[in-house]
Amino acid sequence: MMIARSMGKPVIGYRSDFRAPIGGINSWNHGMHFFALYPCDAFVFVPNLLIGNKDHITKCYETVSREIDGALKDAVNKRAKDPCMVEQTMNGYAMFLLEASDKLVDGVSDL
């Protein structure tokens, strides 16, 4: 996720699991660990559809698609307003790893 952020790509977290190993399902993070949540530009939570017919499943996927689309548009708009946002979220160690990776594969074709 941090690599995507460093490339300027919006990172959308999507949680569909109904289990809540970290906190409650109704909490601000819907039971998702902050480690995975922290680098996200936006977070979408739509519970799994455990039972239902074809129409229920279709509506569930349409809802997920709308939520992700909206989150992506919001993330892109935030980045357009603050182009420094990517660099501000990268810590020094992550930036070092990116720079080292660039040097390691510099000149190597067809990776």
C-alpha atoms as a printed R data frame, in Angstrom:
    type eleno elety resid chain resno       x       y       z
1   ATOM     1    CA   MET     A     1   0.000   0.000   0.000
2   ATOM     2    CA   MET     A     2   2.843   2.382   0.778
3   ATOM     3    CA   ILE     A     3   4.369   1.723  -2.638
4   ATOM     4    CA   ALA     A     4   1.058   2.619  -4.303
5   ATOM     5    CA   ARG     A     5   0.893   5.810  -2.201
6   ATOM     6    CA   SER     A     6   4.432   6.745  -3.173
7   ATOM     7    CA   MET     A     7   3.483   6.332  -6.829
8   ATOM     8    CA   GLY     A     8   0.617   8.774  -6.307
9   ATOM     9    CA   LYS     A     9  -2.049   6.080  -6.531
10  ATOM    10    CA   PRO     A    10  -5.033   6.422  -4.208
11  ATOM    11    CA   VAL     A    11  -5.302   3.573  -1.717
12  ATOM    12    CA   ILE     A    12  -8.821   2.467  -0.875
13  ATOM    13    CA   GLY     A    13  -9.254   0.035   2.006
14  ATOM    14    CA   TYR     A    14 -12.197  -2.329   1.613
15  ATOM    15    CA   ARG     A    15 -13.422  -4.477   4.466
16  ATOM    16    CA   SER     A    16 -16.113  -7.048   3.824
17  ATOM    17    CA   ASP     A    17 -15.451  -9.479   6.650
18  ATOM    18    CA   PHE     A    18 -18.154  -9.668   9.291
19  ATOM    19    CA   ARG     A    19 -15.705 -10.790  11.992
20  ATOM    20    CA   ALA     A    20 -14.209  -8.057  14.158
21  ATOM    21    CA   PRO     A    21 -10.920  -9.262  15.646
22  ATOM    22    CA   ILE     A    22  -9.812  -5.702  16.506
23  ATOM    23    CA   GLY     A    23 -12.579  -3.802  18.288
24  ATOM    24    CA   GLY     A    24 -16.250  -3.946  17.472
25  ATOM    25    CA   ILE     A    25 -17.887  -4.168  14.070
26  ATOM    26    CA   ASN     A    26 -19.728  -0.920  14.858
27  ATOM    27    CA   SER     A    27 -16.578   0.983  15.874
28  ATOM    28    CA   TRP     A    28 -14.965   3.644  13.670
29  ATOM    29    CA   ASN     A    29 -12.665   1.049  12.068
30  ATOM    30    CA   HIS     A    30 -15.291  -1.733  11.871
31  ATOM    31    CA   GLY     A    31 -12.888  -4.127  13.564
32  ATOM    32    CA   MET     A    32 -10.043  -3.561  11.103
33  ATOM    33    CA   HIS     A    33  -6.517  -3.257  12.515
34  ATOM    34    CA   PHE     A    34  -5.068   0.252  12.262
35  ATOM    35    CA   PHE     A    35  -1.878  -1.116  10.653
36  ATOM    36    CA   ALA     A    36  -3.747  -1.913   7.452
37  ATOM    37    CA   LEU     A    37  -6.084   1.057   7.800
38  ATOM    38    CA   TYR     A    38  -3.444   3.755   8.388
39  ATOM    39    CA   PRO     A    39  -2.054   4.066   4.824
40  ATOM    40    CA   CYS     A    40  -5.507   4.181   3.215
41  ATOM    41    CA   ASP     A    41  -6.784   7.392   1.638
42  ATOM    42    CA   ALA     A    42 -10.308   6.135   2.191
43  ATOM    43    CA   PHE     A    43 -11.956   3.165   3.850
44  ATOM    44    CA   VAL     A    44 -15.055   1.313   2.657
45  ATOM    45    CA   PHE     A    45 -16.970  -1.182   4.758
46  ATOM    46    CA   VAL     A    46 -19.785  -3.238   3.280
47  ATOM    47    CA   PRO     A    47 -20.581  -6.458   5.183
48  ATOM    48    CA   ASN     A    48 -20.589  -9.761   3.349
49  ATOM    49    CA   LEU     A    49 -23.862 -11.032   2.015
50  ATOM    50    CA   LEU     A    50 -24.161 -14.406   3.714
51  ATOM    51    CA   ILE     A    51 -27.476 -15.511   2.207
52  ATOM    52    CA   GLY     A    52 -29.709 -14.258  -0.548
53  ATOM    53    CA   ASN     A    53 -30.876 -14.684  -4.082
54  ATOM    54    CA   LYS     A    54 -29.471 -13.295  -7.327
55  ATOM    55    CA   ASP     A    55 -31.129  -9.886  -6.807
56  ATOM    56    CA   HIS     A    56 -29.665  -9.551  -3.303
57  ATOM    57    CA   ILE     A    57 -26.214 -10.404  -4.596
58  ATOM    58    CA   THR     A    58 -26.556  -7.929  -7.473
59  ATOM    59    CA   LYS     A    59 -27.612  -5.152  -5.082
60  ATOM    60    CA   CYS     A    60 -24.738  -5.983  -2.751
61  ATOM    61    CA   TYR     A    61 -22.161  -5.711  -5.557
62  ATOM    62    CA   GLU     A    62 -23.765  -2.518  -6.839
63  ATOM    63    CA   THR     A    63 -23.470  -1.037  -3.337
64  ATOM    64    CA   VAL     A    64 -19.830  -2.088  -3.070
65  ATOM    65    CA   SER     A    65 -19.104  -0.586  -6.501
66  ATOM    66    CA   ARG     A    66 -20.773   2.726  -5.583
67  ATOM    67    CA   GLU     A    67 -18.932   2.919  -2.256
68  ATOM    68    CA   ILE     A    68 -15.528   2.217  -3.826
69  ATOM    69    CA   ASP     A    69 -16.216   4.631  -6.688
70  ATOM    70    CA   GLY     A    70 -17.177   7.390  -4.247
71  ATOM    71    CA   ALA     A    71 -14.147   6.726  -2.042
72  ATOM    72    CA   LEU     A    72 -11.852   6.798  -5.064
73  ATOM    73    CA   LYS     A    73 -13.285  10.098  -6.289
74  ATOM    74    CA   ASP     A    74 -12.902  11.601  -2.794
75  ATOM    75    CA   ALA     A    75  -9.292  10.404  -2.562
76  ATOM    76    CA   VAL     A    76  -8.426  11.819  -5.989
77  ATOM    77    CA   ASN     A    77 -10.011  15.161  -5.054
78  ATOM    78    CA   LYS     A    78  -8.067  15.301  -1.771
79  ATOM    79    CA   ARG     A    79  -4.808  14.658  -3.613
80  ATOM    80    CA   ALA     A    80  -5.601  17.278  -6.233
81  ATOM    81    CA   LYS     A    81  -6.034  19.845  -3.453
82  ATOM    82    CA   ASP     A    82  -2.820  18.792  -1.673
83  ATOM    83    CA   PRO     A    83  -0.177  17.331  -4.028
84  ATOM    84    CA   CYS     A    84   2.266  16.990  -1.103
85  ATOM    85    CA   MET     A    85  -0.057  14.507   0.581
86  ATOM    86    CA   VAL     A    86   1.901  11.486  -0.714
87  ATOM    87    CA   GLU     A    87   5.239  12.628   0.654
88  ATOM    88    CA   GLN     A    88   3.747  13.625   3.998
89  ATOM    89    CA   THR     A    89   2.484  10.115   4.670
90  ATOM    90    CA   MET     A    90   5.724   8.344   3.790
91  ATOM    91    CA   ASN     A    91   8.122   7.954   6.687
92  ATOM    92    CA   GLY     A    92  11.872   8.193   6.185
93  ATOM    93    CA   TYR     A    93  12.451   4.446   6.275
94  ATOM    94    CA   ALA     A    94   9.830   3.748   3.612
95  ATOM    95    CA   MET     A    95  11.343   6.450   1.396
96  ATOM    96    CA   PHE     A    96  14.805   4.904   1.921
97  ATOM    97    CA   LEU     A    97  13.487   1.492   0.840
98  ATOM    98    CA   LEU     A    98  11.941   2.989  -2.289
99  ATOM    99    CA   GLU     A    99  15.137   4.784  -3.221
100 ATOM   100    CA   ALA     A   100  17.194   1.628  -2.582
101 ATOM   101    CA   SER     A   101  14.764  -0.411  -4.707
102 ATOM   102    CA   ASP     A   102  15.079   2.093  -7.557
103 ATOM   103    CA   LYS     A   103  18.876   1.814  -7.442
104 ATOM   104    CA   LEU     A   104  18.726  -1.975  -7.276
105 ATOM   105    CA   VAL     A   105  16.656  -2.362 -10.441
106 ATOM   106    CA   ASP     A   106  17.989   0.674 -12.322
107 ATOM   107    CA   GLY     A   107  18.693  -0.342 -15.885
108 ATOM   108    CA   VAL     A   108  17.094  -3.785 -15.581
109 ATOM   109    CA   SER     A   109  14.529  -4.321 -18.302
110 ATOM   110    CA   ASP     A   110  11.452  -6.550 -18.277
111 ATOM   111    CA   LEU     A   111  10.980  -6.956 -14.562
